[in-house]
Amino acid sequence: MLVSKQELKKIFDDLLEHASVGRENLEIETDYYWSVPAALRDKVYDDSPELTIGQVSESWENLREILRGESDPIGYGLVWLGDVLHVIGDESIG
């Protein structure tokens, strides 16, 4: 599967705009969540994967360090962004 960077940016902008209509900031109420470690994500047929606990505020702080230039952008930053977006998506449907 190929994912167009241009389409991904457009979809991200459209969805973020939808989730934040009339607001400059988004309030996230959930901080802790269950996470499936990357090494287990492709083992979808295993009976019970080992879950870990993730923290949205930690992921967000890691992203802000990149934004402030305190850390270099790394690929795993997309995972942190995904953590934040996952919770925003979950909370916006409730």
N, C-alpha and C positions, 0 to 999 in steps of 0.2 A: 504494500500500500504506500502510495506517495502522498505526502501532505504538503500543500503549497504554503509557504511562509506568509505570502500575501493574504491568502484566504484565511489562514489561522489568525492573523492580526485583525482582519475585518470581523471575523466571528467573535473574537475576544472583545473587541470594542463594542459590537452590537449587544452582546450578552451582558457586559459590564454596565452599559448604559441602561439596559432593561432592569437590571437588579438594583440600580441606584437612582431611578427616576425621582427627580425633585430633591435629591440629596447630594451633598458634596462628599460626605463620609459614610461609610457603612459600619454599623455597629455589629460586632460579632459576639454572640453570647456564649457559644461553645468554645471551650479551650482544649479539653482533652478528648481524644478520639481513639478508636481501635485502628491499628495499622497492620497491614500484612507486609512483612519484610520483603524487599525486592527479590531475594533468592527464592522465595516461595510463590511469587505471583504467577509463575507459569505452571505451577503444580495444582491446577484447578480441580483435578479429580481426587486429590488427597482428602481423606476423611475430615481431618481437623488440623488446619495449618496453625502454626504457632503465631499468635497475635502479639503485637507489642503495643505500647501506648505512645501516641504522638501528642504533641502540644502545638496548637495553632500559634500561640503567642511566641513560641520559640522559633517556629518557621518564619513568622513575620519579622522577628528581630534579625534573623540571618539575612533575609532579603533587604532589610533596611541598611544593614552593614554594607551590602553591595552597593546600594543606592548612594550611600554617603562616601563611597570610595575607601572604606575601611577594609573591605575584602574584595578580592577579584571575582568577577562573574565566573561561575563554574556550572557545569551541566546539571549537577544535583540541585542547583537553584530552581530548576524547573519543577523538581519534586516538591520543594518547599512552596513554590507558587501553587502547585496543584493542591497541596494540603489546605492552603488558605481558600482557594477557589471552591474546593469541595465543600467546605463548611458554609461559605457564602451561598452556594447553590442549595444545600440542604435547608438552610434557614430561610431562604427566600420562597420555598415551596410550602412552608408550614403555616 
